[in-house]
């Protein structure tokens, strides 16, 4: 997918909910222990993207870049796993035949022995939440995404080809449960109707992505003195101050206990089952200050200005 195709794909995504969006919606109410495979997801950010209030960030962080680069590699592993007689192809963004706000962009569709199904290629550093190859033991958000795809493409099952590190390759297969799949899509549609169609924002949350969305949605600051707080805002402020004071006390207690533990360890390398205290590896760093002093012209040549962002500074209690 070149940059032009990617931009068109991102634009099309804003018109509905994809597999990862649906997984985020379904996972919002899950227990923290069930969020083993989830990256940071914010339904507020999702809502702001779909309503056009927040521009989707079109960049690859290290995790996304790894996934995109390694996708073909994992698919080749998977093709060898299936053996002869299989055919894999990219279908691209596809809308559900009867649900106009639901779409899927699977990594590959597959045909083998006259059966058409799909697969997703994933790379992971950690195995927590993933079972043995050949089982259905995958993180809940992954299963939800695949169940959405099975309904969109009318597939009897869906494979998840996953590569851990560089050589631990596993394949999981999720069988279709049409009733469960349709229920998942119905929940997603209800969320779209309530929050996007009716313009009712979901609650803000504790994620950094929610903070970024709020900052971009409200980029301008009125050139006037701060206004008087409402009763609700004053109450919120007092709660923040109380929590900050509790965190400060806990942080001080934590640091004191960590130092007590360091004193207990002494010259040893650590305590079994408790902690280690070893020297870190020597690393090289770029001395920006020295470079600016020695090469001021060259330094200025490569200095770029970045636009500022809104910073929330809580006033100290008086």
Phi and psi in degrees as a GROMACS rama.xvg file:
@    title "Ramachandran Plot"
@    xaxis  label "Phi"
@    yaxis  label "Psi"
@TYPE xy
-78.7365  177.569  UNK-2
-64.0563  -39.0905  UNK-3
-64.0572  -43.1982  UNK-4
-65.2676  -38.4213  UNK-5
-64.9885  -41.6551  UNK-6
-63.4443  -40.0668  UNK-7
-65.1278  -39.0336  UNK-8
-64.0951  -43.142  UNK-9
-64.0874  -38.0262  UNK-10
-65.2615  -41.49  UNK-11
-66.3598  -35.8066  UNK-12
-59.3029  -29.673  UNK-13
-68.7153  -13.7219  UNK-14
-85.6021  -6.21931  UNK-15
-167.993  -163.778  UNK-16
-113.756  126.184  UNK-17
-94.226  -176.962  UNK-18
-59.1806  -44.309  UNK-19
-70.2504  -33.3903  UNK-20
-62.9426  -45.3176  UNK-21
-63.2802  -40.2889  UNK-22
-62.7379  -40.3409  UNK-23
-63.0194  -41.312  UNK-24
-64.1951  -45.6285  UNK-25
-69.3652  -32.0522  UNK-26
-81.0377  -10.6132  UNK-27
-58.9037  -35.0955  UNK-28
-97.6667  5.76153  UNK-29
-77.4754  156.795  UNK-30
-66.4499  151.977  UNK-31
-59.0174  -34.0519  UNK-32
-66.4831  -19.2504  UNK-33
-90.5778  -7.28969  UNK-34
-92.171  47.466  UNK-35
-70.4634  -37.1546  UNK-36
-101.624  2.65859  UNK-37
-84.2561  135.409  UNK-38
-87.0237  174.684  UNK-39
-62.1129  118.357  UNK-40
-123.218  136.022  UNK-41
-125.064  119.425  UNK-42
-68.9785  -27.6848  UNK-43
-65.2476  -44.6293  UNK-44
-63.8095  -42.0583  UNK-45
-58.3517  -45.8952  UNK-46
-61.4395  -44.5137  UNK-47
-66.0188  -31.7816  UNK-48
-69.8938  -45.767  UNK-49
-69.0517  -27.6053  UNK-50
-90.1455  -2.48385  UNK-51
81.5354  8.55183  UNK-52
-81.2224  -20.7717  UNK-53
-130.994  126.467  UNK-54
-79.6005  123.399  UNK-55
-57.2477  131.551  UNK-56
-76.5338  113.521  UNK-57
-96.0417  77.2326  UNK-58
-149.523  161.385  UNK-59
-107.353  119.664  UNK-60
-81.1927  -178.39  UNK-61
-59.8212  -38.5397  UNK-62
-69.2737  -47.328  UNK-63
-65.4451  -39.6503  UNK-64
-62.9425  -43.413  UNK-65
-59.6155  -43.6215  UNK-66
-62.2582  -42.1345  UNK-67
-69.6362  -40.5097  UNK-68
-69.3155  -38.7824  UNK-69
-85.1441  -8.58848  UNK-70
-56.6913  -48.6796  UNK-71
-63.5761  -37.6544  UNK-72
-61.7033  -45.6084  UNK-73
-66.3519  -38.9991  UNK-74
-64.0697  -35.4928  UNK-75
-66.5529  -40.9561  UNK-76
-58.2867  -45.2691  UNK-77
-64.8051  -40.6668  UNK-78
-62.5742  -39.1805  UNK-79
-65.7743  -35.1429  UNK-80
-64.2355  -41.0161  UNK-81
-71.7975  -33.8902  UNK-82
90.7228  -170.701  UNK-83
-68.1481  153.755  UNK-84
90.8925  5.74096  UNK-85
-103.716  154.198  UNK-86
-135.292  124.754  UNK-87
-115.147  140.123  UNK-88
-152.288  158.443  UNK-89
-90.1572  127.528  UNK-90
-97.5291  -24.5641  UNK-91
79.8641  -174.339  UNK-92
-65.9693  126.247  UNK-93
-131.881  131.375  UNK-94
-88.7326  147.579  UNK-95
-61.1389  139.579  UNK-96
-63.8821  -26.4777  UNK-97
-126.309  -8.14796  UNK-98
-113.75  98.8818  UNK-99
-67.8401  -9.83735  UNK-100
-107.655  9.59394  UNK-101
-115.978  129.208  UNK-102
-140.274  165.48  UNK-103
-140.06  146.543  UNK-104
-127.787  79.6366  UNK-105
-71.9605  156.575  UNK-106
-66.5456  -44.5136  UNK-107
-150.576  148.373  UNK-108
-99.2713  152.768  UNK-109
-132.924  143.468  UNK-110
-130.446  127.083  UNK-111
-148.315  129.418  UNK-112
53.1118  38.7401  UNK-113
79.1889  2.55943  UNK-114
-106.136  131.471  UNK-115
-106.041  128.596  UNK-116
-148.251  -161.534  UNK-117
-140.423  171.384  UNK-118
-147.817  153.287  UNK-119
-122.305  135.464  UNK-120
-102.017  123.813  UNK-121
-129.709  150.217  UNK-122
-122.985  138.846  UNK-123
-139.697  146.25  UNK-124
-88.6086  -30.721  UNK-125
-117.846  149.687  UNK-126
-100.715  -1.72893  UNK-127
-60.9587  127.948  UNK-128
93.9484  -7.2374  UNK-129
-111.769  131.944  UNK-130
-91.1211  -163.895  UNK-131
-71.0563  154.536  UNK-132
-59.6509  140.34  UNK-133
93.5553  -7.54463  UNK-134
-97.3372  -177.441  UNK-135
-107.337  13.8211  UNK-136
-82.4561  87.3389  UNK-137
-127.557  161.089  UNK-138
-56.7412  149.089  UNK-139
-61.225  -38.9739  UNK-140
-65.4204  -33.0409  UNK-141
-67.2506  -44.5796  UNK-142
-60.9953  -42.6406  UNK-143
-61.0084  -44.4691  UNK-144
-59.464  -43.1009  UNK-145
-69.6124  -35.1248  UNK-146
-67.3833  -33.4896  UNK-147
-65.344  -43.5614  UNK-148
-62.4037  -39.9772  UNK-149
-61.6862  -34.3357  UNK-150
-74.572  -38.6317  UNK-151
-64.6395  -40.7065  UNK-152
-104.691  6.54135  UNK-153
52.2348  49.3144  UNK-154
-102.034  142.615  UNK-155
-74.0791  -23.1633  UNK-156
-161.668  169.976  UNK-157
-142.646  133.595  UNK-158
-99.207  145.404  UNK-159
-118.944  106.921  UNK-160
-91.6632  117.398  UNK-161
-125.212  131.187  UNK-162
-111.865  118.102  UNK-163
-97.6408  131.278  UNK-164
56.5481  -124.919  UNK-165
-116.28  -20.2234  UNK-166
-137.124  5.59172  UNK-167
-97.2933  92.6122  UNK-168
-102.223  129.047  UNK-169
-135.743  149.837  UNK-170
-125.876  130.368  UNK-171
-118.097  146.882  UNK-172
-127.759  125.643  UNK-173
-105.398  121.14  UNK-174
-79.4608  146.629  UNK-175
-72.1465  136.034  UNK-176
-124.215  96.8452  UNK-177
-59.2366  -41.8129  UNK-178
-63.1632  -44.5123  UNK-179
-65.4471  -43.1801  UNK-180
-61.3632  -43.5857  UNK-181
-66.6561  -34.5227  UNK-182
-64.5943  -41.3163  UNK-183
-60.7302  -45.2677  UNK-184
-66.9366  -33.8867  UNK-185
-65.7543  -39.673  UNK-186
-62.8941  -43  UNK-187
-63.0343  -43.73  UNK-188
-62.9634  -40.2025  UNK-189
-62.3446  -40.1377  UNK-190
-62.7201  -44.261  UNK-191
-60.7853  -47.6504  UNK-192
-61.4328  -41.6556  UNK-193
-72.3176  -48.2908  UNK-194
-93.8646  -34.3955  UNK-195
-94.1757  -54.6319  UNK-196
-63.3002  -43.475  UNK-197
-94.2915  3.62467  UNK-198
56.9263  39.0705  UNK-199
-102.952  107.635  UNK-200
-67.5579  141.492  UNK-201
-71.4856  169.255  UNK-202
-64.0001  146.106  UNK-203
-69.0152  160.231  UNK-204
-135.941  -173.879  UNK-205
-90.9043  8.45043  UNK-206
-82.4679  154.241  UNK-207
-65.8809  -31.9547  UNK-208
-67.0756  -32.7413  UNK-209
-65.978  -42.6793  UNK-210
-60.5797  -42.5955  UNK-211
-63.6248  -41.4764  UNK-212
-62.9016  -44.2574  UNK-213
-62.0523  -39.4169  UNK-214
-66.2795  -39.4207  UNK-215
-76.2384  -32.2687  UNK-216
-69.153  -27.8647  UNK-217
-125.607  64.5106  UNK-218
-77.0851  -18.8696  UNK-219
-99.6257  146.206  UNK-220
-118.466  128.641  UNK-221
-63.0104  135.301  UNK-222
-83.6029  71.5758  UNK-223
-158.172  161.501  UNK-224
-61.6439  153.902  UNK-225
-56.3703  144.238  UNK-226
-82.776  169.973  UNK-227
-74.597  138.413  UNK-228
-73.0315  144.348  UNK-229
-77.6152  171.622  UNK-230
-61.9009  -42.5713  UNK-231
-65.438  -39.374  UNK-232
-69.6559  -36.7874  UNK-233
-64.1604  -40.6279  UNK-234
-64.2287  -41.6847  UNK-235
-63.162  -42.8668  UNK-236
-59.8622  -44.4728  UNK-237
-64.1713  -35.5345  UNK-238
-66.6805  -41.2921  UNK-239
-62.3336  -45.39  UNK-240
-61.0296  -42.0807  UNK-241
-62.8356  -45.0807  UNK-242
-65.1276  -41.2548  UNK-243
-60.618  -40.1103  UNK-244
-66.7115  -39.3052  UNK-245
-65.8786  -40.9553  UNK-246
-63.8474  -42.3095  UNK-247
-61.0169  -42.9065  UNK-248
-65.7697  -44.9921  UNK-249
-64.4113  -38.1754  UNK-250
-65.191  -40.4097  UNK-251
-65.2598  -42.0989  UNK-252
-62.5189  -41.8437  UNK-253
-61.9824  -46.5852  UNK-254
-63.5639  -38.8079  UNK-255
-64.4724  -43.5459  UNK-256
-68.1536  -35.9284  UNK-257
-64.32  -39.5213  UNK-258
-68.2175  -35.9369  UNK-259
-61.5204  -39.713  UNK-260
-67.3061  -39.5636  UNK-261
-60.2389  -42.0471  UNK-262
-64.3059  -37.1473  UNK-263
-66.59  -39.98  UNK-264
-67.1205  -41.6994  UNK-265
59.8223  -125.333  UNK-266
-86.7997  -5.20463  UNK-267
-71.5411  162.977  UNK-268
-81.0916  -12.9799  UNK-269
160.711  -170.741  UNK-270
-126.639  124.922  UNK-271
-56.7068  131.118  UNK-272
74.0995  1.43188  UNK-273
-118.993  -61.1017  UNK-274
-168.081  160.524  UNK-275
-118.963  153.692  UNK-276
-140.89  91.2307  UNK-277
-125.56  163.143  UNK-278
-71.9536  138.27  UNK-279
-78.8919  164.931  UNK-280
-71.0858  145.525  UNK-281
-65.6542  136.181  UNK-282
-132.097  154.018  UNK-283
-97.5336  136.752  UNK-284
-127.567  155.314  UNK-285
-86.593  122.994  UNK-286
-87.058  91.8655  UNK-287
-65.5315  -39.2272  UNK-288
-63.7341  -45.7797  UNK-289
-65.0045  -40.8517  UNK-290
-63.0413  -40.6575  UNK-291
-64.3886  -35.4858  UNK-292
-71.2495  -41.4617  UNK-293
-81.976  -34.8484  UNK-294
-130.798  64.1057  UNK-295
-61.6307  -37.994  UNK-296
-66.3476  -46.6648  UNK-297
-65.1627  -37.3256  UNK-298
-61.1865  -48.5569  UNK-299
-63.772  -31.1478  UNK-300
-62.3772  -33.4657  UNK-301
-106.256  6.67155  UNK-302
-83.6873  130.38  UNK-303
-123.239  150.123  UNK-304
-93.3772  135.831  UNK-305
-110.308  140.655  UNK-306
-63.032  144.241  UNK-307
-72.4081  167.738  UNK-308
-134.223  158.82  UNK-309
-71.8135  133.094  UNK-310
-118.623  127.547  UNK-311
-86.935  117.615  UNK-312
-117.478  114.293  UNK-313
-81.1567  128.759  UNK-314
-68.5178  143.138  UNK-315
-68.5725  148.538  UNK-316
-66.5111  141.093  UNK-317
